[in-house]
Amino acid sequence: MRSHQLIPQLKCIKVTKDSIIYNIPLFAVGMIKKVLIADQLASYIDPIFLAPQNYHTYDLVIAAVGFTIQIYCDFSAYSDMAIATAGMLGIRFPENFHSPYLAYSLTETWKRWHMTLSFWLRDYVFIPLVRYCRNSLRYLPIFLTMLISGLWHGASWNFVLWGGIQGGIMMFESYIGYAKLINRYPYLKPISIALNFFLWSTLLILFRCSSISVATDYYHQLFYINEFQIDSMHWEVISLSLITLLLHNIDRVNEIRHYFSKVTPVLIVPIASIVILGCAMVAAQRPESFYYFDF
């Protein structure tokens, strides 16, 4: 957040019954996403990303999609809980995720994903680079901004490559006017959303792997087609992923607050409190830190 957005609010901290009722359902939703979805997916995903060469193609495909859901649920849960906690104190935090998996391009994804970072990079990296490069190197600022975004996550080659590849794709999207093309032919949007989700998930493999060599093993094994077989663990990952995607369009801060504000406080406060307590008890059995704490 920018200092001018936050610091003036710190002088006006006030806890009220209305602010708690308004925000406790959002906090409960964050707990559900973190404990009952992200952490459950992590138990399946972590061993596969540790040694991908020991698994079959179907394991790697499901793990890649599972991590795409895990990282969203984990980080958006953290954001929801932070926004809700601040709201209970009378402080307004901006939305950080806006249904990013409904984006039709990587450029659109980054307008919806980790928005506080995206807008910071836009204002303090991209716009100054545009002014410096002007018309001579029109698309270079996009590439450099995404390269810096990769480095922000960690000083390792897999993050550099992850940011650089995205920057290259986003340069191409800008060059061909991809957004205008999709808006001109709206029937292409569902296909574009599906393709963008596939591309995002594929690139996240590079983000999740601990090194370039591990990522290379993953991609090599991923396209080594073999017998397809689904077990109960796979179905759990698939089910949690589908539930998340089906509810993705309403998984936004204002939407969550709006829907739950229609429920009487006499009902919603006890239910939300039970959900929070229950999730806390589940999390206590196998504590998992938030994924983005690593950055």
C-alpha positions as protocol buffer text, in pm:
chain_id: "A"
residue {
  index: 1
  type: MET
  ca { x: 0 y: 0 z: 0 }
}
residue {
  index: 2
  type: ARG
  ca { x: 102 y: 361 z: -49 }
}
residue {
  index: 3
  type: SER
  ca { x: 176 y: 559 z: 266 }
}
residue {
  index: 4
  type: HIS
  ca { x: -83 y: 826 z: 183 }
}
residue {
  index: 5
  type: GLN
  ca { x: -350 y: 554 z: 174 }
}
residue {
  index: 6
  type: LEU
  ca { x: -266 y: 396 z: 507 }
}
residue {
  index: 7
  type: ILE
  ca { x: -99 y: 639 z: 747 }
}
residue {
  index: 8
  type: PRO
  ca { x: -388 y: 890 z: 774 }
}
residue {
  index: 9
  type: GLN
  ca { x: -623 y: 603 z: 862 }
}
residue {
  index: 10
  type: LEU
  ca { x: -409 y: 499 z: 1159 }
}
residue {
  index: 11
  type: LYS
  ca { x: -526 y: 809 z: 1344 }
}
residue {
  index: 12
  type: CYS
  ca { x: -887 y: 698 z: 1314 }
}
residue {
  index: 13
  type: ILE
  ca { x: -877 y: 337 z: 1439 }
}
residue {
  index: 14
  type: LYS
  ca { x: -1213 y: 242 z: 1585 }
}
residue {
  index: 15
  type: VAL
  ca { x: -1362 y: -99 z: 1656 }
}
residue {
  index: 16
  type: THR
  ca { x: -1740 y: -117 z: 1633 }
}
residue {
  index: 17
  type: LYS
  ca { x: -1998 y: -394 z: 1635 }
}
residue {
  index: 18
  type: ASP
  ca { x: -2094 y: -313 z: 1277 }
}
residue {
  index: 19
  type: SER
  ca { x: -1735 y: -332 z: 1153 }
}
residue {
  index: 20
  type: ILE
  ca { x: -1691 y: -674 z: 1312 }
}
residue {
  index: 21
  type: ILE
  ca { x: -2020 y: -809 z: 1171 }
}
residue {
  index: 22
  type: TYR
  ca { x: -1932 y: -669 z: 827 }
}
residue {
  index: 23
  type: ASN
  ca { x: -1585 y: -826 z: 816 }
}
residue {
  index: 24
  type: ILE
  ca { x: -1600 y: -1152 z: 1012 }
}
residue {
  index: 25
  type: PRO
  ca { x: -1751 y: -1350 z: 719 }
}
residue {
  index: 26
  type: LEU
  ca { x: -1466 y: -1233 z: 494 }
}
residue {
  index: 27
  type: PHE
  ca { x: -1214 y: -1352 z: 754 }
}
residue {
  index: 28
  type: ALA
  ca { x: -1394 y: -1689 z: 771 }
}
residue {
  index: 29
  type: VAL
  ca { x: -1380 y: -1725 z: 392 }
}
residue {
  index: 30
  type: GLY
  ca { x: -1006 y: -1655 z: 407 }
}
residue {
  index: 31
  type: MET
  ca { x: -964 y: -1928 z: 669 }
}
residue {
  index: 32
  type: ILE
  ca { x: -1155 y: -2176 z: 453 }
}
residue {
  index: 33
  type: LYS
  ca { x: -944 y: -2101 z: 147 }
}
residue {
  index: 34
  type: LYS
  ca { x: -620 y: -2130 z: 342 }
}
residue {
  index: 35
  type: VAL
  ca { x: -685 y: -2429 z: 569 }
}
residue {
  index: 36
  type: LEU
  ca { x: -940 y: -2639 z: 381 }
}
residue {
  index: 37
  type: ILE
  ca { x: -816 y: -2581 z: 25 }
}
residue {
  index: 38
  type: ALA
  ca { x: -460 y: -2447 z: -2 }
}
residue {
  index: 39
  type: ASP
  ca { x: -311 y: -2654 z: 283 }
}
residue {
  index: 40
  type: GLN
  ca { x: -489 y: -2970 z: 168 }
}
residue {
  index: 41
  type: LEU
  ca { x: -355 y: -2927 z: -185 }
}
residue {
  index: 42
  type: ALA
  ca { x: -4 y: -2862 z: -53 }
}
residue {
  index: 43
  type: SER
  ca { x: 11 y: -3206 z: 111 }
}
residue {
  index: 44
  type: TYR
  ca { x: -28 y: -3366 z: -234 }
}
residue {
  index: 45
  type: ILE
  ca { x: 171 y: -3114 z: -438 }
}
residue {
  index: 46
  type: ASP
  ca { x: 487 y: -3066 z: -230 }
}
residue {
  index: 47
  type: PRO
  ca { x: 636 y: -3419 z: -272 }
}
residue {
  index: 48
  type: ILE
  ca { x: 579 y: -3409 z: -649 }
}
residue {
  index: 49
  type: PHE
  ca { x: 755 y: -3077 z: -698 }
}
residue {
  index: 50
  type: LEU
  ca { x: 1039 y: -3203 z: -480 }
}
residue {
  index: 51
  type: ALA
  ca { x: 1121 y: -3498 z: -711 }
}
residue {
  index: 52
  type: PRO
  ca { x: 912 y: -3475 z: -1032 }
}
residue {
  index: 53
  type: GLN
  ca { x: 1118 y: -3741 z: -1208 }
}
residue {
  index: 54
  type: ASN
  ca { x: 964 y: -4003 z: -979 }
}
residue {
  index: 55
  type: TYR
  ca { x: 606 y: -3937 z: -1093 }
}
residue {
  index: 56
  type: HIS
  ca { x: 389 y: -4001 z: -1396 }
}
residue {
  index: 57
  type: THR
  ca { x: 247 y: -3748 z: -1639 }
}
residue {
  index: 58
  type: TYR
  ca { x: -99 y: -3748 z: -1483 }
}
residue {
  index: 59
  type: ASP
  ca { x: 52 y: -3681 z: -1139 }
}
residue {
  index: 60
  type: LEU
  ca { x: 242 y: -3382 z: -1278 }
}
residue {
  index: 61
  type: VAL
  ca { x: -57 y: -3241 z: -1467 }
}
residue {
  index: 62
  type: ILE
  ca { x: -280 y: -3260 z: -1161 }
}
residue {
  index: 63
  type: ALA
  ca { x: -4 y: -3118 z: -940 }
}
residue {
  index: 64
  type: ALA
  ca { x: 49 y: -2824 z: -1178 }
}
residue {
  index: 65
  type: VAL
  ca { x: -322 y: -2738 z: -1177 }
}
residue {
  index: 66
  type: GLY
  ca { x: -334 y: -2802 z: -803 }
}
residue {
  index: 67
  type: PHE
  ca { x: -51 y: -2557 z: -739 }
}
residue {
  index: 68
  type: THR
  ca { x: -224 y: -2296 z: -954 }
}
residue {
  index: 69
  type: ILE
  ca { x: -524 y: -2327 z: -723 }
}
residue {
  index: 70
  type: GLN
  ca { x: -312 y: -2356 z: -408 }
}
residue {
  index: 71
  type: ILE
  ca { x: -111 y: -2038 z: -461 }
}
residue {
  index: 72
  type: TYR
  ca { x: -426 y: -1841 z: -540 }
}
residue {
  index: 73
  type: CYS
  ca { x: -620 y: -1972 z: -240 }
}
residue {
  index: 74
  type: ASP
  ca { x: -322 y: -1929 z: -9 }
}
residue {
  index: 75
  type: PHE
  ca { x: -236 y: -1574 z: -107 }
}
residue {
  index: 76
  type: SER
  ca { x: -590 y: -1447 z: -161 }
}
residue {
  index: 77
  type: ALA
  ca { x: -680 y: -1599 z: 176 }
}
residue {
  index: 78
  type: TYR
  ca { x: -399 y: -1403 z: 339 }
}
residue {
  index: 79
  type: SER
  ca { x: -525 y: -1088 z: 164 }
}
residue {
  index: 80
  type: ASP
  ca { x: -887 y: -1151 z: 264 }
}
residue {
  index: 81
  type: MET
  ca { x: -789 y: -1203 z: 627 }
}
residue {
  index: 82
  type: ALA
  ca { x: -570 y: -892 z: 629 }
}
residue {
  index: 83
  type: ILE
  ca { x: -845 y: -682 z: 468 }
}
residue {
  index: 84
  type: ALA
  ca { x: -1102 y: -818 z: 714 }
}
residue {
  index: 85
  type: THR
  ca { x: -881 y: -760 z: 1018 }
}
residue {
  index: 86
  type: ALA
  ca { x: -807 y: -405 z: 907 }
}
residue {
  index: 87
  type: GLY
  ca { x: -1177 y: -352 z: 841 }
}
residue {
  index: 88
  type: MET
  ca { x: -1261 y: -453 z: 1196 }
}
residue {
  index: 89
  type: LEU
  ca { x: -1030 y: -171 z: 1308 }
}
residue {
  index: 90
  type: GLY
  ca { x: -1196 y: 76 z: 1074 }
}
residue {
  index: 91
  type: ILE
  ca { x: -910 y: 72 z: 823 }
}
residue {
  index: 92
  type: ARG
  ca { x: -974 y: 22 z: 453 }
}
residue {
  index: 93
  type: PHE
  ca { x: -729 y: -195 z: 259 }
}
residue {
  index: 94
  type: PRO
  ca { x: -757 y: -220 z: -121 }
}
residue {
  index: 95
  type: GLU
  ca { x: -861 y: -540 z: -296 }
}
residue {
  index: 96
  type: ASN
  ca { x: -561 y: -753 z: -391 }
}
residue {
  index: 97
  type: PHE
  ca { x: -720 y: -1016 z: -619 }
}
residue {
  index: 98
  type: HIS
  ca { x: -1002 y: -973 z: -868 }
}
residue {
  index: 99
  type: SER
  ca { x: -1086 y: -1318 z: -1008 }
}
residue {
  index: 100
  type: PRO
  ca { x: -751 y: -1347 z: -1194 }
}
residue {
  index: 101
  type: TYR
  ca { x: -831 y: -1687 z: -1344 }
}
residue {
  index: 102
  type: LEU
  ca { x: -1109 y: -1530 z: -1549 }
}
residue {
  index: 103
  type: ALA
  ca { x: -850 y: -1320 z: -1734 }
}
residue {
  index: 104
  type: TYR
  ca { x: -812 y: -1382 z: -2107 }
}
residue {
  index: 105
  type: SER
  ca { x: -441 y: -1287 z: -2129 }
}
residue {
  index: 106
  type: LEU
  ca { x: -131 y: -1261 z: -1912 }
}
residue {
  index: 107
  type: THR
  ca { x: -155 y: -882 z: -1933 }
}
residue {
  index: 108
  type: GLU
  ca { x: -510 y: -899 z: -1798 }
}
residue {
  index: 109
  type: THR
  ca { x: -406 y: -1153 z: -1532 }
}
residue {
  index: 110
  type: TRP
  ca { x: -151 y: -913 z: -1387 }
}
residue {
  index: 111
  type: LYS
  ca { x: -419 y: -644 z: -1359 }
}
residue {
  index: 112
  type: ARG
  ca { x: -615 y: -883 z: -1137 }
}
residue {
  index: 113
  type: TRP
  ca { x: -337 y: -1072 z: -952 }
}
residue {
  index: 114
  type: HIS
  ca { x: -155 y: -930 z: -647 }
}
residue {
  index: 115
  type: MET
  ca { x: -288 y: -592 z: -753 }
}
residue {
  index: 116
  type: THR
  ca { x: -102 y: -391 z: -490 }
}
residue {
  index: 117
  type: LEU
  ca { x: 230 y: -519 z: -630 }
}
residue {
  index: 118
  type: SER
  ca { x: 116 y: -494 z: -993 }
}
residue {
  index: 119
  type: PHE
  ca { x: 11 y: -131 z: -953 }
}
residue {
  index: 120
  type: TRP
  ca { x: 331 y: -50 z: -763 }
}
residue {
  index: 121
  type: LEU
  ca { x: 537 y: -197 z: -1049 }
}
residue {
  index: 122
  type: ARG
  ca { x: 323 y: -4 z: -1297 }
}
residue {
  index: 123
  type: ASP
  ca { x: 370 y: 332 z: -1125 }
}
residue {
  index: 124
  type: TYR
  ca { x: 733 y: 305 z: -1011 }
}
residue {
  index: 125
  type: VAL
  ca { x: 891 y: 81 z: -1276 }
}
residue {
  index: 126
  type: PHE
  ca { x: 683 y: 56 z: -1594 }
}
residue {
  index: 127
  type: ILE
  ca { x: 575 y: 422 z: -1633 }
}
residue {
  index: 128
  type: PRO
  ca { x: 927 y: 564 z: -1568 }
}
residue {
  index: 129
  type: LEU
  ca { x: 1067 y: 315 z: -1820 }
}
residue {
  index: 130
  type: VAL
  ca { x: 806 y: 421 z: -2076 }
}
residue {
  index: 131
  type: ARG
  ca { x: 907 y: 783 z: -2030 }
}
residue {
  index: 132
  type: TYR
  ca { x: 1274 y: 691 z: -2068 }
}
residue {
  index: 133
  type: CYS
  ca { x: 1235 y: 464 z: -2372 }
}
residue {
  index: 134
  type: ARG
  ca { x: 962 y: 672 z: -2535 }
}
residue {
  index: 135
  type: ASN
  ca { x: 879 y: 550 z: -2885 }
}
residue {
  index: 136
  type: SER
  ca { x: 1219 y: 406 z: -2975 }
}
residue {
  index: 137
  type: LEU
  ca { x: 1177 y: 92 z: -2765 }
}
residue {
  index: 138
  type: ARG
  ca { x: 804 y: 86 z: -2721 }
}
residue {
  index: 139
  type: TYR
  ca { x: 761 y: -268 z: -2584 }
}
residue {
  index: 140
  type: LEU
  ca { x: 1084 y: -304 z: -2387 }
}
residue {
  index: 141
  type: PRO
  ca { x: 937 y: -156 z: -2062 }
}
residue {
  index: 142
  type: ILE
  ca { x: 689 y: -446 z: -2047 }
}
residue {
  index: 143
  type: PHE
  ca { x: 969 y: -701 z: -2063 }
}
residue {
  index: 144
  type: LEU
  ca { x: 1191 y: -520 z: -1811 }
}
residue {
  index: 145
  type: THR
  ca { x: 903 y: -471 z: -1566 }
}
residue {
  index: 146
  type: MET
  ca { x: 821 y: -841 z: -1567 }
}
residue {
  index: 147
  type: LEU
  ca { x: 1189 y: -928 z: -1537 }
}
residue {
  index: 148
  type: ILE
  ca { x: 1206 y: -711 z: -1225 }
}
residue {
  index: 149
  type: SER
  ca { x: 887 y: -877 z: -1099 }
}
residue {
  index: 150
  type: GLY
  ca { x: 1063 y: -1213 z: -1130 }
}
residue {
  index: 151
  type: LEU
  ca { x: 1367 y: -1084 z: -941 }
}
residue {
  index: 152
  type: TRP
  ca { x: 1138 y: -943 z: -671 }
}
residue {
  index: 153
  type: HIS
  ca { x: 1032 y: -1299 z: -591 }
}
residue {
  index: 154
  type: GLY
  ca { x: 1389 y: -1425 z: -559 }
}
residue {
  index: 155
  type: ALA
  ca { x: 1742 y: -1392 z: -695 }
}
residue {
  index: 156
  type: SER
  ca { x: 1747 y: -1724 z: -879 }
}
residue {
  index: 157
  type: TRP
  ca { x: 1740 y: -1813 z: -1247 }
}
residue {
  index: 158
  type: ASN
  ca { x: 1401 y: -1981 z: -1237 }
}
residue {
  index: 159
  type: PHE
  ca { x: 1237 y: -1657 z: -1117 }
}
residue {
  index: 160
  type: VAL
  ca { x: 1429 y: -1455 z: -1376 }
}
residue {
  index: 161
  type: LEU
  ca { x: 1319 y: -1694 z: -1651 }
}
residue {
  index: 162
  type: TRP
  ca { x: 961 y: -1699 z: -1519 }
}
residue {
  index: 163
  type: GLY
  ca { x: 942 y: -1320 z: -1529 }
}
residue {
  index: 164
  type: GLY
  ca { x: 1124 y: -1294 z: -1861 }
}
residue {
  index: 165
  type: ILE
  ca { x: 901 y: -1543 z: -2042 }
}
residue {
  index: 166
  type: GLN
  ca { x: 590 y: -1365 z: -1916 }
}
residue {
  index: 167
  type: GLY
  ca { x: 736 y: -1033 z: -2024 }
}
residue {
  index: 168
  type: GLY
  ca { x: 804 y: -1169 z: -2372 }
}
residue {
  index: 169
  type: ILE
  ca { x: 449 y: -1302 z: -2405 }
}
residue {
  index: 170
  type: MET
  ca { x: 300 y: -976 z: -2278 }
}
residue {
  index: 171
  type: MET
  ca { x: 511 y: -783 z: -2530 }
}
residue {
  index: 172
  type: PHE
  ca { x: 363 y: -1000 z: -2805 }
}
residue {
  index: 173
  type: GLU
  ca { x: 10 y: -947 z: -2671 }
}
residue {
  index: 174
  type: SER
  ca { x: 63 y: -572 z: -2680 }
}
residue {
  index: 175
  type: TYR
  ca { x: 222 y: -582 z: -3027 }
}
residue {
  index: 176
  type: ILE
  ca { x: -67 y: -767 z: -3194 }
}
residue {
  index: 177
  type: GLY
  ca { x: -337 y: -578 z: -3000 }
}
residue {
  index: 178
  type: TYR
  ca { x: -464 y: -897 z: -2836 }
}
residue {
  index: 179
  type: ALA
  ca { x: -708 y: -718 z: -2603 }
}
residue {
  index: 180
  type: LYS
  ca { x: -877 y: -537 z: -2894 }
}
residue {
  index: 181
  type: LEU
  ca { x: -899 y: -865 z: -3086 }
}
residue {
  index: 182
  type: ILE
  ca { x: -1077 y: -1041 z: -2797 }
}
residue {
  index: 183
  type: ASN
  ca { x: -1315 y: -750 z: -2744 }
}
residue {
  index: 184
  type: ARG
  ca { x: -1395 y: -747 z: -3116 }
}
residue {
  index: 185
  type: TYR
  ca { x: -1476 y: -1119 z: -3117 }
}
residue {
  index: 186
  type: PRO
  ca { x: -1628 y: -1191 z: -2773 }
}
residue {
  index: 187
  type: TYR
  ca { x: -1700 y: -1554 z: -2859 }
}
residue {
  index: 188
  type: LEU
  ca { x: -1323 y: -1610 z: -2840 }
}
residue {
  index: 189
  type: LYS
  ca { x: -1311 y: -1503 z: -2474 }
}
residue {
  index: 190
  type: PRO
  ca { x: -1397 y: -1842 z: -2313 }
}
residue {
  index: 191
  type: ILE
  ca { x: -1132 y: -2013 z: -2524 }
}
residue {
  index: 192
  type: SER
  ca { x: -883 y: -1739 z: -2439 }
}
residue {
  index: 193
  type: ILE
  ca { x: -956 y: -1773 z: -2067 }
}
residue {
  index: 194
  type: ALA
  ca { x: -895 y: -2149 z: -2083 }
}
residue {
  index: 195
  type: LEU
  ca { x: -573 y: -2107 z: -2284 }
}
residue {
  index: 196
  type: ASN
  ca { x: -450 y: -1835 z: -2050 }
}
residue {
  index: 197
  type: PHE
  ca { x: -517 y: -2058 z: -1748 }
}
residue {
  index: 198
  type: PHE
  ca { x: -318 y: -2336 z: -1915 }
}
residue {
  index: 199
  type: LEU
  ca { x: -31 y: -2097 z: -1992 }
}
residue {
  index: 200
  type: TRP
  ca { x: -32 y: -1949 z: -1640 }
}
residue {
  index: 201
  type: SER
  ca { x: -31 y: -2298 z: -1484 }
}
residue {
  index: 202
  type: THR
  ca { x: 252 y: -2413 z: -1710 }
}
residue {
  index: 203
  type: LEU
  ca { x: 468 y: -2113 z: -1622 }
}
residue {
  index: 204
  type: LEU
  ca { x: 392 y: -2153 z: -1250 }
}
residue {
  index: 205
  type: ILE
  ca { x: 581 y: -2483 z: -1264 }
}
residue {
  index: 206
  type: LEU
  ca { x: 895 y: -2277 z: -1321 }
}
residue {
  index: 207
  type: PHE
  ca { x: 792 y: -2052 z: -1030 }
}
residue {
  index: 208
  type: ARG
  ca { x: 730 y: -2343 z: -791 }
}
residue {
  index: 209
  type: CYS
  ca { x: 1036 y: -2556 z: -866 }
}
residue {
  index: 210
  type: SER
  ca { x: 1340 y: -2494 z: -650 }
}
residue {
  index: 211
  type: SER
  ca { x: 1582 y: -2465 z: -943 }
}
residue {
  index: 212
  type: ILE
  ca { x: 1610 y: -2468 z: -1320 }
}
residue {
  index: 213
  type: SER
  ca { x: 1725 y: -2830 z: -1316 }
}
residue {
  index: 214
  type: VAL
  ca { x: 1422 y: -2945 z: -1116 }
}
residue {
  index: 215
  type: ALA
  ca { x: 1194 y: -2746 z: -1348 }
}
residue {
  index: 216
  type: THR
  ca { x: 1361 y: -2910 z: -1650 }
}
residue {
  index: 217
  type: ASP
  ca { x: 1294 y: -3253 z: -1498 }
}
residue {
  index: 218
  type: TYR
  ca { x: 933 y: -3156 z: -1438 }
}
residue {
  index: 219
  type: TYR
  ca { x: 871 y: -3034 z: -1793 }
}
residue {
  index: 220
  type: HIS
  ca { x: 1049 y: -3336 z: -1941 }
}
residue {
  index: 221
  type: GLN
  ca { x: 844 y: -3582 z: -1736 }
}
residue {
  index: 222
  type: LEU
  ca { x: 526 y: -3381 z: -1793 }
}
residue {
  index: 223
  type: PHE
  ca { x: 534 y: -3446 z: -2168 }
}
residue {
  index: 224
  type: TYR
  ca { x: 648 y: -3806 z: -2135 }
}
residue {
  index: 225
  type: ILE
  ca { x: 306 y: -3959 z: -2195 }
}
residue {
  index: 226
  type: ASN
  ca { x: 227 y: -4283 z: -2014 }
}
residue {
  index: 227
  type: GLU
  ca { x: -71 y: -4474 z: -1878 }
}
residue {
  index: 228
  type: PHE
  ca { x: -335 y: -4248 z: -1726 }
}
residue {
  index: 229
  type: GLN
  ca { x: -468 y: -4352 z: -1388 }
}
residue {
  index: 230
  type: ILE
  ca { x: -658 y: -4149 z: -1129 }
}
residue {
  index: 231
  type: ASP
  ca { x: -671 y: -4244 z: -761 }
}
residue {
  index: 232
  type: SER
  ca { x: -854 y: -4099 z: -462 }
}
residue {
  index: 233
  type: MET
  ca { x: -585 y: -3838 z: -394 }
}
residue {
  index: 234
  type: HIS
  ca { x: -614 y: -3711 z: -749 }
}
residue {
  index: 235
  type: TRP
  ca { x: -990 y: -3678 z: -711 }
}
residue {
  index: 236
  type: GLU
  ca { x: -943 y: -3470 z: -397 }
}
residue {
  index: 237
  type: VAL
  ca { x: -717 y: -3226 z: -583 }
}
residue {
  index: 238
  type: ILE
  ca { x: -952 y: -3217 z: -882 }
}
residue {
  index: 239
  type: SER
  ca { x: -1256 y: -3160 z: -660 }
}
residue {
  index: 240
  type: LEU
  ca { x: -1097 y: -2875 z: -463 }
}
residue {
  index: 241
  type: SER
  ca { x: -973 y: -2715 z: -785 }
}
residue {
  index: 242
  type: LEU
  ca { x: -1317 y: -2735 z: -950 }
}
residue {
  index: 243
  type: ILE
  ca { x: -1493 y: -2591 z: -645 }
}
residue {
  index: 244
  type: THR
  ca { x: -1250 y: -2298 z: -641 }
}
residue {
  index: 245
  type: LEU
  ca { x: -1291 y: -2229 z: -1013 }
}
residue {
  index: 246
  type: LEU
  ca { x: -1672 y: -2259 z: -1005 }
}
residue {
  index: 247
  type: LEU
  ca { x: -1689 y: -2001 z: -724 }
}
residue {
  index: 248
  type: HIS
  ca { x: -1411 y: -1786 z: -868 }
}
residue {
  index: 249
  type: ASN
  ca { x: -1640 y: -1522 z: -1016 }
}
residue {
  index: 250
  type: ILE
  ca { x: -1784 y: -1431 z: -674 }
}
residue {
  index: 251
  type: ASP
  ca { x: -1459 y: -1478 z: -480 }
}
residue {
  index: 252
  type: ARG
  ca { x: -1397 y: -1106 z: -448 }
}
residue {
  index: 253
  type: VAL
  ca { x: -1390 y: -894 z: -135 }
}
residue {
  index: 254
  type: ASN
  ca { x: -1690 y: -674 z: -217 }
}
residue {
  index: 255
  type: GLU
  ca { x: -1891 y: -967 z: -349 }
}
residue {
  index: 256
  type: ILE
  ca { x: -1829 y: -1172 z: -33 }
}
residue {
  index: 257
  type: ARG
  ca { x: -1921 y: -882 z: 191 }
}
residue {
  index: 258
  type: HIS
  ca { x: -2229 y: -805 z: -16 }
}
residue {
  index: 259
  type: TYR
  ca { x: -2369 y: -1159 z: -9 }
}
residue {
  index: 260
  type: PHE
  ca { x: -2310 y: -1213 z: 361 }
}
residue {
  index: 261
  type: SER
  ca { x: -2448 y: -871 z: 454 }
}
residue {
  index: 262
  type: LYS
  ca { x: -2790 y: -1003 z: 347 }
}
residue {
  index: 263
  type: VAL
  ca { x: -2778 y: -1266 z: 623 }
}
residue {
  index: 264
  type: THR
  ca { x: -2896 y: -1164 z: 968 }
}
residue {
  index: 265
  type: PRO
  ca { x: -2607 y: -1101 z: 1213 }
}
residue {
  index: 266
  type: VAL
  ca { x: -2771 y: -1333 z: 1465 }
}
residue {
  index: 267
  type: LEU
  ca { x: -2700 y: -1615 z: 1222 }
}
residue {
  index: 268
  type: ILE
  ca { x: -2385 y: -1512 z: 1038 }
}
residue {
  index: 269
  type: VAL
  ca { x: -2168 y: -1417 z: 1339 }
}
residue {
  index: 270
  type: PRO
  ca { x: -2199 y: -1754 z: 1522 }
}
residue {
  index: 271
  type: ILE
  ca { x: -2153 y: -1951 z: 1199 }
}
residue {
  index: 272
  type: ALA
  ca { x: -1848 y: -1749 z: 1093 }
}
residue {
  index: 273
  type: SER
  ca { x: -1701 y: -1781 z: 1442 }
}
residue {
  index: 274
  type: ILE
  ca { x: -1747 y: -2159 z: 1439 }
}
residue {
  index: 275
  type: VAL
  ca { x: -1585 y: -2180 z: 1094 }
}
residue {
  index: 276
  type: ILE
  ca { x: -1286 y: -1974 z: 1210 }
}
residue {
  index: 277
  type: LEU
  ca { x: -1245 y: -2180 z: 1526 }
}
residue {
  index: 278
  type: GLY
  ca { x: -1283 y: -2508 z: 1335 }
}
residue {
  index: 279
  type: CYS
  ca { x: -1027 y: -2408 z: 1073 }
}
residue {
  index: 280
  type: ALA
  ca { x: -788 y: -2298 z: 1347 }
}
residue {
  index: 281
  type: MET
  ca { x: -820 y: -2640 z: 1513 }
}
residue {
  index: 282
  type: VAL
  ca { x: -753 y: -2815 z: 1180 }
}
residue {
  index: 283
  type: ALA
  ca { x: -453 y: -2591 z: 1110 }
}
residue {
  index: 284
  type: ALA
  ca { x: -312 y: -2661 z: 1455 }
}
residue {
  index: 285
  type: GLN
  ca { x: -280 y: -3031 z: 1368 }
}
residue {
  index: 286
  type: ARG
  ca { x: -44 y: -2956 z: 1079 }
}
residue {
  index: 287
  type: PRO
  ca { x: 63 y: -2593 z: 1072 }
}
residue {
  index: 288
  type: GLU
  ca { x: 141 y: -2452 z: 727 }
}
residue {
  index: 289
  type: SER
  ca { x: 283 y: -2102 z: 679 }
}
residue {
  index: 290
  type: PHE
  ca { x: 148 y: -1880 z: 404 }
}
residue {
  index: 291
  type: TYR
  ca { x: 327 y: -1955 z: 79 }
}
residue {
  index: 292
  type: TYR
  ca { x: 419 y: -1593 z: 11 }
}
residue {
  index: 293
  type: PHE
  ca { x: 596 y: -1567 z: 347 }
}
residue {
  index: 294
  type: ASP
  ca { x: 893 y: -1714 z: 155 }
}
residue {
  index: 295
  type: PHE
  ca { x: 917 y: -1389 z: -39 }
}
